[in-house]
Amino acid sequence: HKSRGAFIVTSKNWRVLWGNFGAHIGINYSFEENFNRGFSTYIGIDKDFRDAFGFKLEYDLAPSDWKKPYGNGYGYLSAAICAYFGESSYATFNFFDILGNTTGKVPPSREFFVYFGKKIF
């Protein structure tokens, strides 16, 4: 999955159903030398419930990865399940490339991330 490069994103958040709901849309231009350069559009949503747990979902159209050897033409679907504890700490289980766009790899790739932080403001 290429880096975003230069990008613009807009988001809107609402307080609904016992927590925050956010919708996001963005466009980017990747400058990757080893891959096919180009524009992409992506969308995402996130929802948390009472600051205890939540989920995230993102889809990247990735049109410059629609043909081999860069991709299979599906775009990139990613998701995350989150658990929040304390004021600024959380754990996240991430799934990347759920649709299997990356050639030569078995999807999805997974990542477990724990962040312990201190609220600054």
Z-matrix of the N, CA and C atoms (Angstrom, degrees):
N
C 1 1.448
C 2 1.519 1 107.94
N 3 1.317 2 116.20 1 125.37
C 4 1.466 3 121.13 2 -176.16
C 5 1.525 4 111.93 3 -73.63
N 6 1.335 5 114.94 4 159.25
C 7 1.461 6 119.57 5 173.81
C 8 1.521 7 109.05 6 -69.47
N 9 1.318 8 117.03 7 158.03
C 10 1.466 9 121.64 8 -178.65
C 11 1.531 10 111.82 9 -70.03
N 12 1.323 11 119.16 10 -31.44
C 13 1.459 12 121.32 11 -176.77
C 14 1.519 13 109.68 12 70.99
N 15 1.333 14 117.97 13 -129.35
C 16 1.465 15 122.53 14 176.10
C 17 1.525 16 108.05 15 -88.86
N 18 1.329 17 117.57 16 133.38
C 19 1.458 18 119.65 17 -176.13
C 20 1.526 19 112.27 18 -148.15
N 21 1.318 20 114.39 19 158.90
C 22 1.470 21 123.21 20 173.46
C 23 1.521 22 106.46 21 -131.93
N 24 1.337 23 116.49 22 132.58
C 25 1.460 24 121.72 23 -179.01
C 26 1.524 25 108.81 24 -132.39
N 27 1.316 26 116.36 25 142.58
C 28 1.454 27 121.28 26 171.66
C 29 1.524 28 108.05 27 -124.91
N 30 1.329 29 115.77 28 143.88
C 31 1.462 30 121.57 29 -176.28
C 32 1.516 31 110.54 30 -138.29
N 33 1.309 32 115.33 31 155.03
C 34 1.454 33 122.24 32 173.75
C 35 1.516 34 107.32 33 -140.18
N 36 1.334 35 116.42 34 132.92
C 37 1.456 36 122.15 35 179.85
C 38 1.523 37 110.04 36 -118.93
N 39 1.332 38 115.38 37 143.60
C 40 1.454 39 122.66 38 176.20
C 41 1.518 40 109.33 39 -129.77
N 42 1.320 41 117.18 40 150.34
C 43 1.459 42 122.51 41 174.75
C 44 1.526 43 106.88 42 -98.88
N 45 1.352 44 117.78 43 99.45
C 46 1.464 45 122.64 44 -177.11
C 47 1.525 46 110.63 45 -139.84
N 48 1.322 47 116.18 46 153.59
C 49 1.463 48 123.16 47 174.56
C 50 1.531 49 112.89 48 45.69
N 51 1.300 50 116.56 49 60.37
C 52 1.460 51 123.58 50 174.31
C 53 1.519 52 114.31 51 63.65
N 54 1.316 53 117.57 52 31.04
C 55 1.460 54 118.64 53 178.24
C 56 1.516 55 113.02 54 169.32
N 57 1.303 56 115.03 55 -167.23
C 58 1.451 57 123.54 56 -176.95
C 59 1.526 58 110.24 57 -93.36
N 60 1.349 59 116.47 58 140.88
C 61 1.449 60 122.94 59 171.90
C 62 1.523 61 107.25 60 -127.86
N 63 1.336 62 117.42 61 130.13
C 64 1.459 63 121.24 62 -179.28
C 65 1.514 64 111.45 63 -127.44
N 66 1.339 65 115.37 64 143.24
C 67 1.465 66 122.26 65 175.01
C 68 1.524 67 107.64 66 -123.95
N 69 1.332 68 116.95 67 137.79
C 70 1.457 69 121.61 68 -172.30
C 71 1.528 70 109.53 69 -138.30
N 72 1.330 71 116.58 70 144.67
C 73 1.455 72 121.90 71 174.67
C 74 1.524 73 107.96 72 -142.30
N 75 1.338 74 115.79 73 141.27
C 76 1.460 75 119.11 74 -177.41
C 77 1.517 76 112.23 75 -148.55
N 78 1.317 77 114.43 76 163.46
C 79 1.462 78 122.76 77 174.22
C 80 1.519 79 107.08 78 -134.68
N 81 1.327 80 116.97 79 144.01
C 82 1.459 81 119.67 80 -179.34
C 83 1.527 82 110.86 81 -144.02
N 84 1.321 83 114.67 82 165.05
C 85 1.465 84 122.08 83 172.09
C 86 1.516 85 107.02 84 -128.36
N 87 1.335 86 116.64 85 118.45
C 88 1.461 87 121.63 86 -179.55
C 89 1.529 88 109.92 87 -91.72
N 90 1.336 89 115.61 88 135.48
C 91 1.463 90 122.38 89 -179.98
C 92 1.531 91 112.15 90 -102.63
N 93 1.331 92 118.12 91 15.05
C 94 1.464 93 122.38 92 -175.77
C 95 1.520 94 111.30 93 -53.43
N 96 1.327 95 117.25 94 125.36
C 97 1.471 96 122.32 95 179.70
C 98 1.527 97 112.41 96 -75.12
N 99 1.339 98 117.20 97 -36.38
C 100 1.468 99 121.00 98 -174.99
C 101 1.524 100 112.93 99 -84.48
N 102 1.328 101 117.52 100 -6.55
C 103 1.462 102 121.41 101 -178.69
C 104 1.521 103 109.14 102 -124.32
N 105 1.287 104 115.95 103 178.20
C 106 1.449 105 122.95 104 178.02
C 107 1.534 106 109.05 105 -73.93
N 108 1.327 107 118.21 106 113.05
C 109 1.461 108 121.52 107 178.36
C 110 1.522 109 110.14 108 -65.28
N 111 1.347 110 115.90 109 157.51
C 112 1.455 111 117.21 110 173.69
C 113 1.504 112 114.78 111 154.52
N 114 1.342 113 113.90 112 178.31
C 115 1.459 114 122.54 113 -179.25
C 116 1.523 115 110.71 114 -85.20
N 117 1.322 116 114.45 115 155.76
C 118 1.451 117 121.28 116 172.04
C 119 1.521 118 108.86 117 -149.43
N 120 1.321 119 115.93 118 157.14
C 121 1.459 120 122.83 119 175.70
C 122 1.518 121 107.54 120 -123.47
N 123 1.317 122 116.42 121 142.81
C 124 1.453 123 119.58 122 179.48
C 125 1.515 124 110.20 123 -142.92
N 126 1.341 125 115.01 124 154.26
C 127 1.456 126 122.06 125 178.15
C 128 1.521 127 108.28 126 -132.40
N 129 1.316 128 115.88 127 157.06
C 130 1.448 129 119.25 128 178.33
C 131 1.516 130 111.52 129 -157.26
N 132 1.320 131 115.02 130 158.69
C 133 1.456 132 121.92 131 172.64
C 134 1.522 133 108.33 132 -136.03
N 135 1.318 134 115.18 133 155.26
C 136 1.461 135 120.23 134 172.19
C 137 1.515 136 108.61 135 -144.85
N 138 1.312 137 116.50 136 147.86
C 139 1.460 138 122.66 137 179.99
C 140 1.514 139 108.62 138 -144.04
N 141 1.333 140 115.99 139 131.49
C 142 1.463 141 119.04 140 172.11
C 143 1.522 142 109.30 141 -123.24
N 144 1.308 143 114.52 142 156.92
C 145 1.456 144 121.77 143 -177.25
C 146 1.527 145 109.02 144 -122.24
N 147 1.328 146 114.48 145 112.74
C 148 1.472 147 122.78 146 176.43
C 149 1.516 148 113.27 147 51.17
N 150 1.294 149 117.17 148 34.82
C 151 1.468 150 122.67 149 179.05
C 152 1.523 151 112.26 150 53.24
N 153 1.336 152 117.36 151 29.23
C 154 1.456 153 121.60 152 179.50
C 155 1.534 154 111.47 153 -112.21
N 156 1.324 155 117.41 154 -45.68
C 157 1.461 156 120.80 155 178.41
C 158 1.526 157 108.77 156 -150.24
N 159 1.327 158 115.59 157 167.64
C 160 1.458 159 119.58 158 -179.21
C 161 1.509 160 111.63 159 -171.00
N 162 1.321 161 115.17 160 -176.26
C 163 1.460 162 120.78 161 177.34
C 164 1.519 163 109.30 162 -143.72
N 165 1.332 164 115.46 163 160.57
C 166 1.462 165 123.13 164 176.95
C 167 1.519 166 107.73 165 -136.43
N 168 1.322 167 116.12 166 146.91
C 169 1.454 168 122.25 167 179.38
C 170 1.524 169 108.11 168 -142.76
N 171 1.337 170 116.72 169 132.05
C 172 1.460 171 121.35 170 -179.74
C 173 1.521 172 109.49 171 -138.33
N 174 1.345 173 115.57 172 139.93
C 175 1.461 174 121.13 173 174.00
C 176 1.515 175 108.55 174 -126.81
N 177 1.338 176 116.35 175 125.38
C 178 1.461 177 123.76 176 177.99
C 179 1.517 178 107.58 177 -110.20
N 180 1.335 179 117.32 178 118.66
C 181 1.458 180 122.36 179 -178.09
C 182 1.529 181 112.44 180 -60.54
N 183 1.333 182 118.23 181 -38.84
C 184 1.471 183 124.72 182 175.43
C 185 1.530 184 113.65 183 48.13
N 186 1.352 185 119.00 184 56.21
C 187 1.465 186 119.69 185 -177.18
C 188 1.527 187 114.57 186 -63.89
N 189 1.329 188 118.32 187 -25.45
C 190 1.469 189 119.11 188 178.22
C 191 1.535 190 111.87 189 -75.47
N 192 1.335 191 117.88 190 -7.21
C 193 1.464 192 123.05 191 176.49
C 194 1.528 193 112.01 192 -105.85
N 195 1.316 194 118.72 193 18.66
C 196 1.456 195 121.44 194 -176.02
C 197 1.514 196 113.69 195 -76.72
N 198 1.310 197 118.76 196 -13.75
C 199 1.462 198 118.98 197 179.93
C 200 1.520 199 111.07 198 -129.36
N 201 1.301 200 115.88 199 154.48
C 202 1.458 201 121.95 200 -179.10
C 203 1.513 202 109.30 201 -66.10
N 204 1.294 203 121.07 202 148.33
C 205 1.459 204 127.79 203 10.09
C 206 1.527 205 113.83 204 -89.04
N 207 1.331 206 118.51 205 5.67
C 208 1.465 207 120.50 206 -173.72
C 209 1.516 208 113.73 207 -83.03
N 210 1.320 209 118.76 208 -36.20
C 211 1.452 210 120.37 209 -178.13
C 212 1.518 211 111.63 210 -168.74
N 213 1.333 212 115.14 211 177.51
C 214 1.461 213 121.87 212 -177.52
C 215 1.521 214 113.34 213 -100.15
N 216 1.331 215 119.40 214 0.96
C 217 1.448 216 122.03 215 177.36
C 218 1.513 217 116.11 216 90.99
N 219 1.341 218 117.80 217 13.22
C 220 1.456 219 120.66 218 -177.97
C 221 1.525 220 113.44 219 -95.78
N 222 1.307 221 118.15 220 -17.44
C 223 1.462 222 120.09 221 -169.26
C 224 1.523 223 108.93 222 80.14
N 225 1.311 224 116.37 223 -179.20
C 226 1.463 225 121.07 224 -176.68
C 227 1.521 226 110.58 225 -117.63
N 228 1.322 227 116.22 226 119.17
C 229 1.453 228 122.42 227 175.01
C 230 1.527 229 107.49 228 -106.30
N 231 1.326 230 115.92 229 125.96
C 232 1.461 231 121.62 230 178.95
C 233 1.518 232 108.90 231 -128.18
N 234 1.336 233 116.22 232 151.52
C 235 1.464 234 121.60 233 -179.86
C 236 1.515 235 109.73 234 -145.00
N 237 1.326 236 115.89 235 160.03
C 238 1.465 237 121.02 236 178.14
C 239 1.517 238 109.64 237 -147.94
N 240 1.323 239 115.16 238 146.08
C 241 1.458 240 123.19 239 171.82
C 242 1.520 241 106.03 240 -115.46
N 243 1.339 242 116.50 241 129.93
C 244 1.460 243 120.98 242 -172.51
C 245 1.529 244 111.34 243 -122.88
N 246 1.327 245 115.93 244 145.47
C 247 1.466 246 122.65 245 171.87
C 248 1.521 247 107.21 246 -127.50
N 249 1.334 248 115.94 247 127.82
C 250 1.457 249 121.32 248 -177.62
C 251 1.518 250 109.50 249 -105.72
N 252 1.318 251 116.48 250 137.76
C 253 1.457 252 120.88 251 176.39
C 254 1.520 253 107.92 252 -145.54
N 255 1.323 254 116.47 253 140.79
C 256 1.458 255 119.85 254 -174.62
C 257 1.516 256 110.29 255 72.87
N 258 1.315 257 116.95 256 -175.58
C 259 1.465 258 120.96 257 -177.44
C 260 1.519 259 112.99 258 -79.01
N 261 1.330 260 118.20 259 -31.34
C 262 1.459 261 120.52 260 -174.76
C 263 1.520 262 112.87 261 -138.34
N 264 1.321 263 117.96 262 27.55
C 265 1.463 264 120.83 263 -177.19
C 266 1.530 265 109.85 264 -123.99
N 267 1.326 266 115.34 265 146.71
C 268 1.458 267 119.63 266 -178.92
C 269 1.522 268 110.75 267 -158.81
N 270 1.326 269 115.07 268 162.19
C 271 1.461 270 122.77 269 173.22
C 272 1.528 271 107.31 270 -125.14
N 273 1.329 272 116.68 271 140.26
C 274 1.457 273 121.59 272 -177.31
C 275 1.524 274 110.10 273 -135.10
N 276 1.327 275 115.87 274 135.27
C 277 1.451 276 121.94 275 172.42
C 278 1.523 277 106.25 276 -110.21
N 279 1.341 278 116.60 277 113.17
C 280 1.458 279 123.22 278 -174.63
C 281 1.532 280 111.40 279 -103.71
N 282 1.321 281 115.58 280 143.08
C 283 1.462 282 123.63 281 173.33
C 284 1.526 283 107.30 282 -122.11
N 285 1.327 284 117.82 283 125.51
C 286 1.459 285 121.98 284 -178.93
C 287 1.526 286 110.16 285 -116.28
N 288 1.328 287 116.80 286 145.64
C 289 1.463 288 124.02 287 176.90
C 290 1.530 289 111.73 288 55.97
N 291 1.307 290 116.25 289 53.16
C 292 1.467 291 122.11 290 -178.54
C 293 1.527 292 111.78 291 -62.61
N 294 1.334 293 117.91 292 -32.90
C 295 1.462 294 121.90 293 -178.21
C 296 1.523 295 113.57 294 -80.56
N 297 1.320 296 118.16 295 -10.24
C 298 1.463 297 121.42 296 178.52
C 299 1.514 298 114.02 297 77.87
N 300 1.327 299 117.91 298 41.43
C 301 1.463 300 121.17 299 -179.80
C 302 1.525 301 112.51 300 -73.25
N 303 1.326 302 118.48 301 -33.69
C 304 1.455 303 121.88 302 -176.64
C 305 1.518 304 110.54 303 -70.43
N 306 1.334 305 116.95 304 124.61
C 307 1.458 306 120.53 305 -179.73
C 308 1.527 307 110.32 306 -74.93
N 309 1.312 308 116.48 307 142.67
C 310 1.457 309 121.68 308 175.03
C 311 1.517 310 115.66 309 81.03
N 312 1.333 311 119.48 310 6.00
C 313 1.467 312 121.84 311 178.81
C 314 1.517 313 109.17 312 -128.46
N 315 1.325 314 115.12 313 153.93
C 316 1.458 315 120.57 314 177.63
C 317 1.529 316 108.10 315 -93.38
N 318 1.335 317 118.95 316 116.86
C 319 1.457 318 121.12 317 -179.05
C 320 1.516 319 111.23 318 -81.33
N 321 1.279 320 120.55 319 167.04
C 322 1.458 321 124.10 320 -16.49
C 323 1.521 322 110.35 321 -86.76
N 324 1.310 323 116.69 322 156.47
C 325 1.464 324 118.38 323 171.29
C 326 1.526 325 106.97 324 -82.17
N 327 1.310 326 116.61 325 153.12
C 328 1.459 327 121.51 326 -174.31
C 329 1.519 328 110.09 327 -128.79
N 330 1.336 329 114.55 328 155.92
C 331 1.458 330 120.70 329 -179.95
C 332 1.524 331 107.98 330 -152.28
N 333 1.315 332 116.36 331 135.77
C 334 1.461 333 121.68 332 174.14
C 335 1.517 334 107.00 333 -113.71
N 336 1.316 335 117.05 334 128.10
C 337 1.455 336 122.52 335 -173.12
C 338 1.517 337 109.35 336 -132.24
N 339 1.336 338 117.29 337 131.51
C 340 1.464 339 122.71 338 175.50
C 341 1.517 340 108.08 339 -122.94
N 342 1.329 341 116.00 340 130.63
C 343 1.464 342 121.48 341 -179.85
C 344 1.526 343 109.19 342 -122.65
N 345 1.330 344 115.31 343 124.85
C 346 1.458 345 121.40 344 174.45
C 347 1.519 346 106.87 345 -111.75
N 348 1.300 347 116.47 346 115.61
C 349 1.464 348 120.07 347 -176.95
C 350 1.507 349 112.74 348 -130.14
N 351 1.307 350 113.08 349 168.98
C 352 1.456 351 120.77 350 177.36
C 353 1.511 352 108.05 351 -118.58
N 354 1.332 353 116.60 352 129.64
C 355 1.444 354 120.34 353 179.65
C 356 1.515 355 109.18 354 -67.95
N 357 1.335 356 116.39 355 124.28
C 358 1.468 357 121.60 356 -176.08
C 359 1.526 358 111.11 357 -87.75
N 360 1.302 359 117.47 358 -41.07
C 361 1.471 360 120.45 359 -177.24
C 362 1.497 361 111.26 360 -106.04
